[in-house]
Amino acid sequence: MVKYLLLKHYRGTPPPAVECGPMDRWTPEEVDAHMQFMQAFANRLQETGEFVDTQELAPGGAFVRYDGEGRPPVTDGPFAETKDLIAGWMIIDVESWDRAVQLAAELSAAPGAGGAPICEWLEVRPLLTGSCAVTE
């Protein structure tokens, strides 16, 4: 089994196949239907043993870095309108890359405005496993 990260982005992906507008412009019923789809998807993966974790993220935040001993951290924002922000993620544990891609495609069909599948792009990334030791 291999663990994969399915990343949902607010922006920064190829253009969507369906333009459904940002979620903050959806009706409460449309948001509820989307969230119910996501929960049902996670529940199904729990039943098959392929679910590991999922989290949704708020749009705020900033990049932070160390700037030297005794100096305050450096931040760049938040400037949410200019960032490729991650909306949330799901970690799955599946037998193959093909299965990870299949599940990402199914998740991409979550309903959006008007109830139509949003066909959003999801980033699929394998989790790094094993040692990262450098050998000479």
N, CA, C and O atoms as a MOPAC input file, in Angstrom:
PM7 MOZYME 1SCF
protein

 N      0.84200 1    -1.18000 1     0.00000 1
 C      0.00000 1     0.00000 1     0.00000 1
 C      0.89200 1     1.24900 1     0.00000 1
 O      1.94900 1     1.28100 1     0.62900 1
 N      0.43900 1     2.25200 1    -0.71000 1
 C      1.16800 1     3.51700 1    -0.81000 1
 C      0.22600 1     4.63700 1    -0.39500 1
 O     -0.94400 1     4.65200 1    -0.77700 1
 N      0.74300 1     5.57000 1     0.38700 1
 C     -0.07100 1     6.70800 1     0.80400 1
 C      0.11100 1     7.84900 1    -0.19500 1
 O      1.22000 1     8.14400 1    -0.64200 1
 N     -1.01500 1     8.48000 1    -0.52700 1
 C     -1.02600 1     9.62500 1    -1.43300 1
 C     -1.77000 1    10.77600 1    -0.78500 1
 O     -2.70000 1    10.58000 1    -0.00200 1
 N     -1.34400 1    11.96900 1    -1.12400 1
 C     -1.98100 1    13.19100 1    -0.67700 1
 C     -2.79000 1    13.75200 1    -1.83900 1
 O     -2.25000 1    13.99200 1    -2.91900 1
 N     -4.07500 1    13.96000 1    -1.61900 1
 C     -4.93100 1    14.60300 1    -2.61300 1
 C     -5.12200 1    16.03600 1    -2.14400 1
 O     -5.75900 1    16.27400 1    -1.11700 1
 N     -4.57600 1    16.99200 1    -2.88800 1
 C     -4.62400 1    18.39700 1    -2.50300 1
 C     -5.70600 1    19.13800 1    -3.26600 1
 O     -5.78800 1    19.05500 1    -4.49100 1
 N     -6.53400 1    19.86400 1    -2.52900 1
 C     -7.54700 1    20.73200 1    -3.12000 1
 C     -7.02000 1    22.15500 1    -3.01900 1
 O     -6.63100 1    22.59500 1    -1.93700 1
 N     -7.00400 1    22.87200 1    -4.12400 1
 C     -6.48200 1    24.23300 1    -4.16800 1
 C     -7.60800 1    25.23900 1    -4.33600 1
 O     -8.61400 1    24.95700 1    -4.98700 1
 N     -7.43100 1    26.42200 1    -3.74000 1
 C     -8.35500 1    27.52400 1    -4.01500 1
 C     -8.12600 1    28.06000 1    -5.41500 1
 O     -9.07500 1    28.40200 1    -6.12200 1
 N     -6.87100 1    28.13200 1    -5.80900 1
 C     -6.51600 1    28.62700 1    -7.14200 1
 C     -5.12000 1    28.10300 1    -7.46800 1
 O     -4.48600 1    27.46500 1    -6.62800 1
 N     -4.64800 1    28.36100 1    -8.65600 1
 C     -3.30900 1    27.91800 1    -9.03000 1
 C     -3.29800 1    26.61200 1    -9.79100 1
 O     -2.24300 1    25.99900 1    -9.95500 1
 N     -4.44900 1    26.17800 1   -10.25700 1
 C     -4.53900 1    24.95100 1   -11.03100 1
 C     -4.85700 1    25.31600 1   -12.48000 1
 O     -5.14300 1    26.47700 1   -12.77300 1
 N     -4.81200 1    24.34900 1   -13.38100 1
 C     -5.29000 1    24.62500 1   -14.74200 1
 C     -6.75400 1    25.07800 1   -14.68000 1
 O     -7.44300 1    24.81400 1   -13.69500 1
 N     -7.22400 1    25.75200 1   -15.71900 1
 C     -8.62500 1    26.21400 1   -15.69800 1
 C     -9.58000 1    25.03700 1   -15.48100 1
 O     -9.36900 1    23.95300 1   -16.02300 1
 N    -10.63400 1    25.25900 1   -14.68200 1
 C    -11.59100 1    24.17800 1   -14.43000 1
 C    -12.40600 1    23.85900 1   -15.67100 1
 O    -12.59600 1    24.70300 1   -16.54600 1
 N    -12.87900 1    22.63100 1   -15.72700 1
 C    -13.73900 1    22.22200 1   -16.83900 1
 C    -15.11500 1    22.86800 1   -16.70500 1
 O    -15.79600 1    23.10800 1   -17.70200 1
 N    -15.51500 1    23.14600 1   -15.47000 1
 C    -16.80200 1    23.76700 1   -15.19300 1
 C    -16.53000 1    24.98400 1   -14.32100 1
 O    -15.83800 1    24.87700 1   -13.30900 1
 N    -17.06100 1    26.12700 1   -14.69800 1
 C    -16.87500 1    27.32500 1   -13.88000 1
 C    -18.06300 1    27.45400 1   -12.94500 1
 O    -19.17400 1    27.76700 1   -13.37400 1
 N    -17.82200 1    27.21100 1   -11.66400 1
 C    -18.92600 1    27.27200 1   -10.70100 1
 C    -18.74700 1    28.40000 1    -9.69800 1
 O    -19.54600 1    28.52900 1    -8.77000 1
 N    -17.72500 1    29.20900 1    -9.86500 1
 C    -17.50300 1    30.32800 1    -8.96400 1
 C    -16.99500 1    29.87800 1    -7.61400 1
 O    -17.05700 1    28.69300 1    -7.28700 1
 N    -16.48900 1    30.81800 1    -6.82400 1
 C    -15.97600 1    30.47500 1    -5.50400 1
 C    -17.09200 1    30.02200 1    -4.56400 1
 O    -18.24300 1    30.43900 1    -4.69600 1
 N    -16.73300 1    29.17400 1    -3.63000 1
 C    -17.71200 1    28.59300 1    -2.71600 1
 C    -18.43400 1    29.66300 1    -1.89300 1
 O    -19.58700 1    29.46700 1    -1.51100 1
 N    -17.77400 1    30.78400 1    -1.61800 1
 C    -18.44000 1    31.81400 1    -0.81100 1
 C    -19.59500 1    32.49000 1    -1.56700 1
 O    -20.31700 1    33.30900 1    -0.99800 1
 N    -19.76400 1    32.14900 1    -2.83000 1
 C    -20.89000 1    32.67400 1    -3.61900 1
 C    -21.97700 1    31.62300 1    -3.84200 1
 O    -22.99500 1    31.90700 1    -4.47200 1
 N    -21.76400 1    30.41200 1    -3.32800 1
 C    -22.76200 1    29.35700 1    -3.44500 1
 C    -23.84700 1    29.56800 1    -2.39900 1
 O    -23.63400 1    30.24100 1    -1.39100 1
 N    -25.00500 1    28.98700 1    -2.65200 1
 C    -26.07200 1    29.02200 1    -1.64400 1
 C    -25.70100 1    28.08100 1    -0.49400 1
 O    -24.88100 1    27.18000 1    -0.67500 1
 N    -26.29100 1    28.28000 1     0.67200 1
 C    -26.02200 1    27.35100 1     1.78000 1
 C    -26.34500 1    25.89800 1     1.42100 1
 O    -25.65500 1    24.97700 1     1.85800 1
 N    -27.38400 1    25.70200 1     0.63300 1
 C    -27.74900 1    24.34500 1     0.22200 1
 C    -26.67400 1    23.73300 1    -0.68600 1
 O    -26.38700 1    22.54000 1    -0.58500 1
 N    -26.08300 1    24.53800 1    -1.56700 1
 C    -25.02500 1    24.05000 1    -2.45800 1
 C    -23.76800 1    23.70000 1    -1.65900 1
 O    -23.12200 1    22.68700 1    -1.92700 1
 N    -23.42800 1    24.53200 1    -0.68800 1
 C    -22.26700 1    24.24000 1     0.17100 1
 C    -22.52400 1    22.95700 1     0.95100 1
 O    -21.64200 1    22.10600 1     1.06300 1
 N    -23.73600 1    22.81700 1     1.49200 1
 C    -24.09100 1    21.62000 1     2.25800 1
 C    -24.00600 1    20.36800 1     1.39600 1
 O    -23.48900 1    19.34500 1     1.84600 1
 N    -24.50300 1    20.43300 1     0.16800 1
 C    -24.44000 1    19.27900 1    -0.73600 1
 C    -22.98700 1    18.90700 1    -1.03900 1
 O    -22.64600 1    17.72600 1    -1.10200 1
 N    -22.14000 1    19.90700 1    -1.22500 1
 C    -20.71600 1    19.66800 1    -1.48800 1
 C    -20.07000 1    18.97200 1    -0.28300 1
 O    -19.35500 1    17.98200 1    -0.43800 1
 N    -20.33100 1    19.49800 1     0.90600 1
 C    -19.73700 1    18.93100 1     2.11100 1
 C    -20.26000 1    17.51200 1     2.37900 1
 O    -19.50600 1    16.64900 1     2.82800 1
 N    -21.52600 1    17.27500 1     2.10900 1
 C    -22.08600 1    15.93200 1     2.27400 1
 C    -21.42200 1    14.94800 1     1.31600 1
 O    -21.13500 1    13.81200 1     1.69300 1
 N    -21.17500 1    15.38200 1     0.07400 1
 C    -20.48200 1    14.53600 1    -0.90100 1
 C    -19.09500 1    14.17000 1    -0.37400 1
 O    -18.68700 1    13.01000 1    -0.41800 1
 N    -18.37600 1    15.18300 1     0.12600 1
 C    -17.01300 1    14.95200 1     0.62500 1
 C    -17.03400 1    13.96600 1     1.79200 1
 O    -16.19000 1    13.07300 1     1.86600 1
 N    -17.99000 1    14.12300 1     2.69700 1
 C    -18.07800 1    13.22500 1     3.84800 1
 C    -18.44200 1    11.81000 1     3.42000 1
 O    -17.87000 1    10.84500 1     3.92700 1
 N    -19.38100 1    11.67500 1     2.49600 1
 C    -19.76500 1    10.35100 1     2.00200 1
 C    -18.58500 1     9.67600 1     1.30500 1
 O    -18.39700 1     8.46700 1     1.44000 1
 N    -17.79800 1    10.43800 1     0.56900 1
 C    -16.60500 1     9.90400 1    -0.10100 1
 C    -15.62400 1     9.38100 1     0.94500 1
 O    -15.12000 1     8.26600 1     0.81600 1
 N    -15.34900 1    10.17900 1     1.98500 1
 C    -14.43600 1     9.75900 1     3.05000 1
 C    -14.97600 1     8.52800 1     3.77200 1
 O    -14.21600 1     7.61200 1     4.08400 1
 N    -16.26700 1     8.50000 1     4.03700 1
 C    -16.86800 1     7.33900 1     4.70400 1
 C    -16.69900 1     6.07100 1     3.87800 1
 O    -16.40100 1     5.00600 1     4.41800 1
 N    -16.89200 1     6.19000 1     2.56300 1
 C    -16.72700 1     5.02500 1     1.68300 1
 C    -15.29400 1     4.51100 1     1.73100 1
 O    -15.06100 1     3.30200 1     1.75500 1
 N    -14.32700 1     5.44200 1     1.74400 1
 C    -12.92200 1     5.02200 1     1.80800 1
 C    -12.56700 1     4.43700 1     3.16900 1
 O    -11.68500 1     3.58400 1     3.26100 1
 N    -13.24100 1     4.88300 1     4.22500 1
 C    -13.02700 1     4.26400 1     5.53800 1
 C    -13.46600 1     2.80700 1     5.50200 1
 O    -12.80100 1     1.93700 1     6.06500 1
 N    -14.57600 1     2.54700 1     4.84400 1
 C    -15.09100 1     1.17700 1     4.74000 1
 C    -14.15000 1     0.26400 1     3.96000 1
 O    -14.05300 1    -0.92400 1     4.26500 1
 N    -13.45500 1     0.80400 1     2.95700 1
 C    -12.53300 1    -0.01900 1     2.15700 1
 C    -11.12800 1    -0.05800 1     2.75000 1
 O    -10.26600 1    -0.78100 1     2.24900 1
 N    -10.88800 1     0.71800 1     3.82000 1
 C     -9.56100 1     0.75500 1     4.43100 1
 C     -8.58300 1     1.66800 1     3.70600 1
 O     -7.38300 1     1.61800 1     3.97900 1
 N     -9.06800 1     2.50000 1     2.79000 1
 C     -8.18500 1     3.37000 1     2.00100 1
 C     -8.08600 1     4.78900 1     2.57100 1
 O     -7.28100 1     5.58700 1     2.09100 1
 N     -8.88000 1     5.10800 1     3.57100 1
 C     -8.89200 1     6.45100 1     4.14900 1
 C     -7.85700 1     6.56100 1     5.26300 1
 O     -7.72400 1     5.66000 1     6.09200 1
 N     -7.11600 1     7.68900 1     5.27200 1
 C     -6.16900 1     7.96300 1     6.35600 1
 C     -6.59100 1     9.22300 1     7.10900 1
 O     -6.76400 1     9.17800 1     8.32700 1
 N     -6.76200 1    10.34800 1     6.40600 1
 C     -7.07700 1    11.60800 1     7.06800 1
 C     -7.58700 1    12.60900 1     6.04100 1
 O     -7.29700 1    12.49500 1     4.85100 1
 N     -8.35100 1    13.59000 1     6.51400 1
 C     -8.76100 1    14.70300 1     5.67200 1
 C     -8.91400 1    15.94000 1     6.54100 1
 O     -9.30900 1    15.84300 1     7.70300 1
 N     -8.60400 1    17.10300 1     5.98100 1
 C     -8.74200 1    18.36600 1     6.68500 1
 C     -9.09700 1    19.44900 1     5.67400 1
 O     -8.64700 1    19.42000 1     4.52800 1
 N     -9.90900 1    20.40300 1     6.11500 1
 C    -10.20600 1    21.58000 1     5.31700 1
 C     -9.45100 1    22.74200 1     5.95300 1
 O     -9.29800 1    22.79100 1     7.17300 1
 N     -8.98400 1    23.67100 1     5.13600 1
 C     -8.22500 1    24.81500 1     5.62500 1
 C     -8.95400 1    26.11800 1     5.33600 1
 O     -9.63300 1    26.24700 1     4.31700 1
 N     -8.81200 1    27.07400 1     6.23100 1
 C     -9.33400 1    28.41700 1     6.01100 1
 C     -8.43500 1    29.12800 1     5.00100 1
 O     -7.27300 1    28.74900 1     4.85800 1
 N     -8.93000 1    30.14100 1     4.29800 1
 C     -8.13000 1    30.79000 1     3.25800 1
 C     -7.00300 1    31.68000 1     3.77800 1
 O     -6.11200 1    32.02200 1     3.00100 1
 N     -6.99700 1    32.06700 1     5.04100 1
 C     -5.94400 1    32.94500 1     5.55600 1
 C     -4.64600 1    32.20700 1     5.79800 1
 O     -4.61400 1    30.97700 1     5.81100 1
 N     -3.57500 1    32.96000 1     5.99000 1
 C     -2.27500 1    32.37400 1     6.29300 1
 C     -1.16400 1    33.18700 1     5.67800 1
 O     -1.41700 1    34.17300 1     4.98700 1
 N      0.06400 1    32.78100 1     5.92600 1
 C      1.22300 1    33.49700 1     5.40900 1
 C      2.39500 1    32.54400 1     5.29000 1
 O      2.44000 1    31.52400 1     5.97800 1
 N      3.34500 1    32.86600 1     4.42600 1
 C      4.61700 1    32.17900 1     4.39700 1
 C      5.48400 1    32.78600 1     5.49300 1
 O      5.46500 1    34.00100 1     5.69100 1
 N      6.23900 1    31.96300 1     6.20600 1
 C      7.09500 1    32.41800 1     7.29800 1
 C      8.45700 1    31.77000 1     7.12500 1
 O      8.55800 1    30.61500 1     6.71100 1
 N      9.52400 1    32.53200 1     7.44900 1
 C     10.86000 1    31.93900 1     7.41500 1
 C     11.72900 1    32.52500 1     8.52500 1
 O     11.47500 1    33.62700 1     9.01100 1
 N     12.72800 1    31.79500 1     8.90700 1
 C     13.73300 1    32.20200 1     9.88800 1
 C     14.59300 1    33.29900 1     9.28600 1
 O     14.95500 1    33.22400 1     8.11200 1
 N     14.93400 1    34.33900 1    10.08700 1
 C     15.73700 1    35.44200 1     9.57900 1
 C     16.99100 1    35.68700 1    10.41200 1
 O     17.56300 1    36.77700 1    10.37500 1
 N     17.41000 1    34.68600 1    11.15100 1
 C     18.64300 1    34.81400 1    11.91200 1
 C     18.40600 1    34.87100 1    13.40900 1
 O     17.32300 1    35.23500 1    13.86700 1
 N     19.41900 1    34.51200 1    14.15700 1
 C     19.35000 1    34.46900 1    15.61100 1
 C     18.96900 1    35.83500 1    16.17600 1
 O     19.57100 1    36.85000 1    15.82800 1
 N     17.95600 1    35.84800 1    17.05600 1
 C     17.52900 1    37.07000 1    17.71500 1
 C     16.68000 1    38.00000 1    16.87500 1
 O     16.26600 1    39.05500 1    17.35300 1
 N     16.41400 1    37.63300 1    15.63700 1
 C     15.59700 1    38.48300 1    14.75600 1
 C     14.19400 1    37.88300 1    14.64600 1
 O     14.03200 1    36.66600 1    14.73300 1
 N     13.18500 1    38.72900 1    14.45500 1
 C     11.83300 1    38.18900 1    14.33100 1
 C     11.66900 1    37.42000 1    13.02000 1
 O     12.36900 1    37.69100 1    12.04400 1
 N     10.74900 1    36.46900 1    13.00200 1
 C     10.47800 1    35.74400 1    11.75100 1
 C     10.04200 1    36.70800 1    10.65200 1
 O      9.44900 1    37.75000 1    10.93200 1
 N     10.33200 1    36.36300 1     9.42300 1
 C      9.90600 1    37.13600 1     8.26200 1
 C      8.62800 1    36.50100 1     7.72800 1
 O      8.54900 1    35.28300 1     7.56600 1
 N      7.62700 1    37.34000 1     7.45600 1
 C      6.39300 1    36.84900 1     6.85000 1
 C      6.11500 1    37.65000 1     5.59600 1
 O      6.65300 1    38.74200 1     5.41300 1
 N      5.28500 1    37.11400 1     4.74500 1
 C      4.96500 1    37.80400 1     3.48800 1
 C      3.51500 1    38.23300 1     3.41300 1
 O      3.07700 1    38.66500 1     2.34700 1
 N      2.76200 1    38.14200 1     4.46500 1
 C      1.36200 1    38.47800 1     4.26400 1
 C      0.57500 1    38.38400 1     5.54100 1
 O      1.12200 1    38.66800 1     6.60600 1
 N     -0.65600 1    38.00900 1     5.49200 1
 C     -1.27900 1    37.24900 1     4.40600 1
 C     -1.75500 1    38.10800 1     3.22600 1
 O     -2.26600 1    39.21500 1     3.39400 1
 N     -1.56800 1    37.56100 1     2.06100 1
 C     -2.05800 1    38.15600 1     0.82200 1
 C     -2.78200 1    37.06800 1     0.03900 1
 O     -2.31100 1    36.63100 1    -1.01100 1
 N     -3.92000 1    36.63800 1     0.55000 1
 C     -4.62300 1    35.48200 1    -0.01000 1
 C     -4.94900 1    35.64100 1    -1.48300 1
 O     -5.02200 1    34.64500 1    -2.20300 1
 N     -5.14600 1    36.87200 1    -1.95100 1
 C     -5.53900 1    37.04700 1    -3.34400 1
 C     -4.42000 1    36.72600 1    -4.32500 1
 O     -4.68500 1    36.58300 1    -5.51800 1
 N     -3.18000 1    36.60800 1    -3.86400 1
 C     -2.06700 1    36.35200 1    -4.77700 1
 C     -1.42800 1    34.99800 1    -4.56700 1
 O     -0.43100 1    34.69400 1    -5.22200 1
 N     -1.94700 1    34.18900 1    -3.70200 1
 C     -1.31400 1    32.92000 1    -3.37300 1
 C     -2.04400 1    31.74300 1    -3.99900 1
 O     -3.24800 1    31.79100 1    -4.25100 1
 N     -1.28200 1    30.69100 1    -4.24000 1
 C     -1.86500 1    29.40300 1    -4.58800 1
 C     -2.14800 1    28.72100 1    -3.25500 1
 O     -1.28200 1    28.03600 1    -2.71000 1
 N     -3.34800 1    28.90400 1    -2.73200 1
 C     -3.68900 1    28.39800 1    -1.41000 1
 C     -4.27600 1    27.00300 1    -1.48000 1
 O     -5.00800 1    26.65200 1    -2.40500 1
 N     -3.93500 1    26.23100 1    -0.48400 1
 C     -4.49000 1    24.88600 1    -0.37800 1
 C     -5.78200 1    24.97900 1     0.42200 1
 O     -5.79200 1    25.51600 1     1.53000 1
 N     -6.85500 1    24.46500 1    -0.12800 1
 C     -8.15600 1    24.49700 1     0.52200 1
 C     -8.30700 1    23.34900 1     1.50900 1
 O     -9.04700 1    23.46400 1     2.48600 1
 N     -7.62100 1    22.26100 1     1.26600 1
 C     -7.70700 1    21.10500 1     2.14100 1
 C     -7.01200 1    19.92400 1     1.50800 1
 O     -6.48100 1    20.00700 1     0.40000 1
 N     -7.02600 1    18.82600 1     2.23300 1
 C     -6.36700 1    17.63600 1     1.71300 1
 C     -7.04300 1    16.38500 1     2.22800 1
 O     -7.79900 1    16.40600 1     3.19900 1
 N     -6.74600 1    15.30100 1     1.54800 1
 C     -7.14900 1    13.97100 1     1.97700 1
 C     -5.94300 1    13.06900 1     1.76300 1
 O     -5.29800 1    13.11800 1     0.71500 1
 N     -5.65000 1    12.25700 1     2.74700 1
 C     -4.59200 1    11.26000 1     2.60200 1
 C     -5.26300 1     9.91000 1     2.44100 1
 O     -6.12800 1     9.52500 1     3.22900 1
 N     -4.84900 1     9.20800 1     1.41200 1
 C     -5.39200 1     7.87600 1     1.13900 1
 C     -4.25600 1     6.86800 1     1.14600 1
 O     -3.09700 1     7.22900 1     0.93900 1
 N     -4.57800 1     5.63200 1     1.37800 1
 C     -3.61000 1     4.54300 1     1.40700 1
 C     -4.12700 1     3.47700 1     0.45000 1
 O     -5.02700 1     2.70700 1     0.78500 1
 N     -3.54600 1     3.44300 1    -0.74400 1
 C     -4.08400 1     2.59300 1    -1.81300 1
 C     -3.00200 1     1.70200 1    -2.40800 1
 O     -1.82000 1     1.85800 1    -2.10200 1
 N     -3.40700 1     0.78000 1    -3.24800 1
 C     -2.49100 1    -0.20500 1    -3.81500 1
 C     -1.61800 1     0.33300 1    -4.94100 1
 O     -0.54700 1    -0.21200 1    -5.20700 1
 N     -2.07000 1     1.41000 1    -5.61200 1
 C     -1.31400 1     1.84000 1    -6.78900 1
 C     -1.60400 1     3.30500 1    -7.13300 1
 O     -2.56200 1     3.91000 1    -6.65100 1
 N     -0.73800 1     3.84000 1    -7.98400 1
 C     -0.93100 1     5.18500 1    -8.53700 1
 C     -2.26000 1     5.25500 1    -9.27700 1
 O     -2.99500 1     6.23400 1    -9.15000 1
 N     -2.56800 1     4.21700 1   -10.05000 1
 C     -3.80900 1     4.20500 1   -10.81800 1
 C     -5.03500 1     4.33700 1    -9.91100 1
 O     -5.98900 1     5.03900 1   -10.24500 1
 N     -5.00200 1     3.65600 1    -8.76300 1
 C     -6.13100 1     3.75700 1    -7.82900 1
 C     -6.20700 1     5.17300 1    -7.24200 1
 O     -7.29900 1     5.71700 1    -7.07900 1
 N     -5.06000 1     5.76400 1    -6.92900 1
 C     -5.04300 1     7.13000 1    -6.40100 1
 C     -5.64500 1     8.10000 1    -7.41700 1
 O     -6.43000 1     8.97400 1    -7.05000 1
 N     -5.28600 1     7.95200 1    -8.67600 1
 C     -5.81800 1     8.81600 1    -9.73600 1
 C     -7.32400 1     8.59100 1    -9.89900 1
 O     -8.08000 1     9.54500 1   -10.07800 1
 N     -7.75100 1     7.34100 1    -9.83700 1
 C     -9.17100 1     7.03200 1    -9.95000 1
 C     -9.96200 1     7.71600 1    -8.83000 1
 O    -11.00900 1     8.31400 1    -9.08000 1
 N     -9.46200 1     7.62600 1    -7.60500 1
 C    -10.16300 1     8.23700 1    -6.48100 1
 C    -10.15400 1     9.76400 1    -6.58000 1
 O    -11.15000 1    10.41000 1    -6.25400 1
 N     -9.04300 1    10.34000 1    -7.02500 1
 C     -8.98100 1    11.79000 1    -7.20300 1
 C    -10.02000 1    12.24100 1    -8.22600 1
 O    -10.66700 1    13.27200 1    -8.03500 1
 N    -10.18500 1    11.49100 1    -9.29300 1
 C    -11.17900 1    11.83900 1   -10.31400 1
 C    -12.59000 1    11.78100 1    -9.72800 1
 O    -13.42400 1    12.63800 1   -10.02000 1
 N    -12.85100 1    10.76900 1    -8.90200 1
 C    -14.17000 1    10.67600 1    -8.26500 1
 C    -14.40300 1    11.86300 1    -7.32900 1
 O    -15.49600 1    12.42900 1    -7.30600 1
 N    -13.39800 1    12.23600 1    -6.57100 1
 C    -13.50700 1    13.36200 1    -5.64800 1
 C    -13.70400 1    14.67500 1    -6.40500 1
 O    -14.36800 1    15.58800 1    -5.91400 1
 N    -13.13200 1    14.76400 1    -7.58400 1
 C    -13.25900 1    15.94800 1    -8.42900 1
 C    -14.70700 1    16.19700 1    -8.86600 1
 O    -15.04900 1    17.29800 1    -9.29700 1
 N    -15.54200 1    15.18200 1    -8.75200 1
 C    -16.93800 1    15.28800 1    -9.17700 1
 C    -17.85900 1    15.81400 1    -8.08500 1
 O    -19.08000 1    15.75200 1    -8.23100 1
 N    -17.30000 1    16.33200 1    -6.99100 1
 C    -18.13800 1    16.89200 1    -5.92600 1
 C    -19.03900 1    17.97200 1    -6.51400 1
 O    -18.61400 1    18.71600 1    -7.39700 1
 N    -20.27200 1    18.06700 1    -6.03700 1
 C    -21.18000 1    19.05600 1    -6.60200 1
 C    -20.81100 1    20.48200 1    -6.20300 1
 O    -20.26900 1    20.72800 1    -5.12600 1
 N    -21.11700 1    21.40000 1    -7.09100 1
 C    -20.88500 1    22.82100 1    -6.83400 1
 C    -22.15500 1    23.60400 1    -7.02600 1
 O    -23.25200 1    23.11000 1    -6.76500 1
 N    -22.00300 1    24.83000 1    -7.48300 1
 C    -23.16300 1    25.68800 1    -7.71900 1
 C    -24.10700 1    25.01500 1    -8.70900 1
 O    -23.67100 1    24.50800 1    -9.74200 1
 N    -25.37600 1    25.01000 1    -8.39900 1
 C    -26.35900 1    24.37900 1    -9.26900 1
 C    -26.39000 1    22.87200 1    -9.16700 1
 O    -27.18500 1    22.22500 1    -9.84800 1
 N    -25.52900 1    22.28700 1    -8.31600 1
 C    -25.50900 1    20.84400 1    -8.12600 1
 C    -24.69500 1    20.06700 1    -9.14700 1
 O    -24.56300 1    18.84900 1    -9.03000 1
 N    -24.14600 1    20.75200 1   -10.15100 1
 C    -23.34300 1    20.07300 1   -11.17600 1
 C    -21.96500 1    19.72200 1   -10.61900 1
 O    -21.44800 1    20.44800 1    -9.77000 1
 N    -21.35800 1    18.62300 1   -11.07900 1
 C    -19.99300 1    18.29400 1   -10.64800 1
 C    -19.04200 1    19.44300 1   -10.98000 1
 O    -19.09600 1    20.00000 1   -12.07600 1
 N    -18.16200 1    19.80100 1   -10.02000 1
 C    -17.28000 1    20.94100 1   -10.25000 1
 C    -16.06700 1    20.58600 1   -11.10500 1
 O    -15.41500 1    21.48200 1   -11.64200 1
 N    -15.75400 1    19.31300 1   -11.24000 1
 C    -14.63700 1    18.87400 1   -12.09100 1
 C    -13.35500 1    19.64100 1   -11.75800 1
 O    -12.60800 1    20.04200 1   -12.65000 1
 N    -13.11500 1    19.83700 1   -10.45900 1
 C    -11.92700 1    20.58600 1   -10.05100 1
 C    -10.67100 1    19.75100 1   -10.23300 1
 O    -10.71000 1    18.52200 1   -10.18100 1
 N     -9.55800 1    20.44100 1   -10.44800 1
 C     -8.26700 1    19.78600 1   -10.50200 1
 C     -7.83400 1    19.47300 1    -9.07600 1
 O     -7.91500 1    20.33000 1    -8.19600 1
 N     -7.37800 1    18.25700 1    -8.84900 1
 C     -6.79600 1    17.86200 1    -7.57400 1
 C     -5.35500 1    17.44700 1    -7.82900 1
 O     -5.05700 1    16.75800 1    -8.80400 1
 N     -4.48400 1    17.86700 1    -6.95700 1
 C     -3.08000 1    17.47200 1    -7.06200 1
 C     -2.90200 1    16.15500 1    -6.32100 1
 O     -3.31400 1    16.03500 1    -5.16700 1
 N     -2.29700 1    15.17100 1    -6.96600 1
 C     -2.05300 1    13.86800 1    -6.36400 1
 C     -0.55300 1    13.73300 1    -6.14200 1
 O      0.22900 1    13.81200 1    -7.08900 1
 N     -0.15400 1    13.53000 1    -4.89100 1
 C      1.26800 1    13.44700 1    -4.55200 1
 C      1.51800 1    12.24300 1    -3.66300 1
 O      0.84900 1    12.08700 1    -2.64200 1
 N      2.47200 1    11.37900 1    -4.02900 1
 C      2.81500 1    10.27900 1    -3.12700 1
 C      3.54500 1    10.82900 1    -1.91000 1
 O      4.32400 1    11.77600 1    -2.02200 1
 N      3.29200 1    10.23300 1    -0.74700 1
 C      4.02300 1    10.61500 1     0.44800 1
 C      5.39900 1     9.96800 1     0.40700 1
 O      5.54400 1     8.81400 1     0.00400 1
 N      6.38700 1    10.70900 1     0.82000 1
 C      7.74700 1    10.20300 1     0.86000 1
 C      7.84500 1     9.17900 1     1.97600 1
 O      7.42500 1     9.43000 1     3.10500 1
 N      8.39900 1     8.03200 1     1.65100 1
 C      8.56200 1     6.98600 1     2.66300 1
 C     10.02500 1     6.57400 1     2.70500 1
 O     10.78200 1     6.79100 1     1.75900 1
 N     10.39000 1     5.98800 1     3.80300 1
 C     11.77000 1     5.51600 1     3.93300 1
 C     12.68500 1     6.61200 1     4.42300 1
 O     12.25100 1     7.70800 1     4.77700 1
 N     13.94000 1     6.29200 1     4.43300 1
 C     14.95500 1     7.20100 1     4.95500 1
 C     15.35700 1     8.23600 1     3.92600 1
 O     15.39600 1     7.96400 1     2.72600 1
 N     15.66000 1     9.44600 1     4.42300 1
 C     16.15700 1    10.50300 1     3.56100 1
 C     17.64000 1    10.72800 1     3.78800 1
 O     18.16600 1    11.78800 1     3.45100 1
 N     18.32500 1     9.73200 1     4.36000 1
 C     19.73300 1     9.89300 1     4.67900 1
 C     20.55900 1    10.07600 1     3.41800 1
 O     20.30800 1     9.43500 1     2.39800 1
 N     21.55600 1    10.96600 1     3.49900 1
 C     22.45300 1    11.22000 1     2.38200 1
 C     23.62800 1    10.25000 1     2.48700 1
 O     24.24200 1    10.12200 1     3.54700 1
 N     23.93200 1     9.57900 1     1.39800 1
 C     25.08300 1     8.67600 1     1.39500 1
 C     26.15200 1     9.23500 1     0.47600 1
 O     25.85300 1     9.86100 1    -0.54100 1
 N     27.40300 1     9.00100 1     0.84800 1
 C     28.50400 1     9.50900 1     0.02300 1
 C     29.13000 1     8.41800 1    -0.78800 1
 O     30.07100 1     8.67000 1    -1.54000 1

